[in-house]
Amino acid sequence: MKIVSKEIQDMSIKSLESTFNKLSTAYKSMTEKGLNTTLVKKRRNAVKLGLESLNAFWNGGEFFYDKEIILTSKDILQSVMPSIEKQIAKAKGGSAQKTLNERRLIALKLAIESLENRLK
């Protein structure tokens, strides 16, 4: 995995934690309303795995998942990227939303790279 600055590492961890928290809140809300939670649950779990992979790589934590789960999570994270790229393209330059999504995109790319390295 490529070397990134401590600042990028911290930003990426915070971004993925924020994304995980938002997905967890959405999952809880949707469950309470009796809505279909399949997609939100898959995305939440994939973000969690990506976050754990980065934390283990950068901070020396443990990471024990089988290759099938890693591959599935990597694919789910990759499937989210086009919509984030579209949101970045639509956002006004310098806006908080654009900055948030740019950070999220960087974090997802790093998480995907980390998961790909675990498949080798």
N, C-alpha and C positions, 0 to 999 in steps of 0.2 A: 504494500500500500504506500502511496506517495506520502511524503512528509509534509505536514501542514503546521502552521504556527499554533502556539498555545491559544491565541485569540480566536482563531478559526475553530479549533477544537471546542473551546468553551461555548462559542456562539452556536455551533452545530449541536452540541449536547442540549443546550437550553432550547433551541428550536425544536428538536425532536421531543423533548419533555413537554413543551407547550402543545405540540401537535398531538401527542399521546393523551394529554389531559383533556384537550378539546374533543377528541374522539371518544374518550371514556365518558365525558359528560353527555355527548350525543347518544351514545349507546344506552346509558341509563335512562335518559329522557324518552328515547324511542321504545325501550322495553316497557316503561311505565304506561306508554300510550298504546301498547300492543302492536307496534309497527314492526315491519321486517327489519331485523338488525344484521342480517348476514354480511352485507358489504362493509358496514361500519365496524363490525367485529373483526373481519379479516384485515382491514386496514389498521385498526388499533393494534392487533397482534403483530402485524408486520412492522409497524413503527417501533413497537416495544423490542422486537428482536433486533432491528437495526440499531436502536439505541444501546442495547446490551452489547452488541458486537463492537460498536465504537468504544464504549466504556471499557470493555475488556482489552481492546487493542491499545488504547491510549493510557489507561490507568491500571492495567494489569489485573483486571477482574477475571472471573471465570466465565466460560461460555460453553455450555454443553447442549447442543441441539444436533439432531441428525440431518443429513444432507437434504432429505426431502423437504423438511420444514424450512431449512435455509433457502433452498431453491424457490419454494412457494412464496416465501416472504420477499425475496429479491424481485420476483416477477410482479408481485402486488405493488411494491414500491415503485418499480419502473412504470407501471400502468398509471400511477398518479401524476407522474411528471408532466405529461402533455397539458393537463388542465392547469397546473401551476404556471407553466410557460405561457399559456394563453392569458392568464390573469396578470402576469408580469407585463406582457405586451399591451394590455388594455389600461394598466395603471398609469397615473400621471407620474412623471419623473420627480424623484425626491419625496414622493408620498410615503407615508408610514406603511400602507398596504404593499407598495412595491418593494420596499426594504424588507418587510416581513417575508414576502414570497421569495425574494432573491435569497435570503438566508435559508429559508426552508428548502429551496432547490439545491443549494450547496450541501446542506445537511443530508438530504436524500441521496445525492450523488455519492457522498462519502460513505454513507451507510451501505449503499449498493456495492460500492467497491470493496468495503470491508467484508460483506457477505460473500462476494465473488471469490475473494482470497481464501475464505474458509471452505470453498468447494474444490479447491485445487489439491 
